[in-house]
């Protein structure tokens, strides 16, 4: 097997993504791609075989693959193993796709972004049991800033605001993001959103064709 830094490995991984229908039918967690990485990780722990972490850079490079199937499956893999990296690259990806081919980024990253948001909301609020936010606010008396919650608010704000400005989800995804941010901010001890903030985030979506960034 070629090194993960070699062009041959990228080409091989591209072929695997093109062939691995389980990414779409069963989800990334059950796909052959993740099983392969888990196998390499076990071998590495045993002291032989491929010393491997998730190849975030290669998957990011495949987001602009001319084959939409490869690009969308690369995005799903990133959503499963490197979600922050995917969210951070979305604005540049949207600009690059529009500049090079006139394509919208939504078919590639839309559903993976929704998956990340769903997982984030479940982590914050909980499903069958209390989530992260419940534990971080259960002993908070509201008299001073809750630093942990505020840090989470700032992190999610920095990740998500560019995404919802560049991607038109055509559903309530952007509103879910804003509701999440408002909840985090309210539990952090910070003042509620100002009208200026609300107006700023309510502007029209950015047209990627008006900007140029290097991906």
Buried (B, 14 or more C-beta within 10 A) or exposed (E): EEEBEEEEBBEEBBEBBEEBEBBBEEEBEEBBBBEBBEEBBEBBEEEEBBEBEBBBEBBBBBBBBEEEBBBBBBBBBBBBBBBEBBBBBBBBBBBBBBBEEEBBBBEBBBBBBBBBBEEBBEEBBBEEEEBBBEEBBEEBEEEEEBEBBBEBBBEBBEBBBBBBBBBBBEEEBBEBBBEBBBBBBBBBBBEEBEEEBEEEBEEEEBEBEEBEEEB
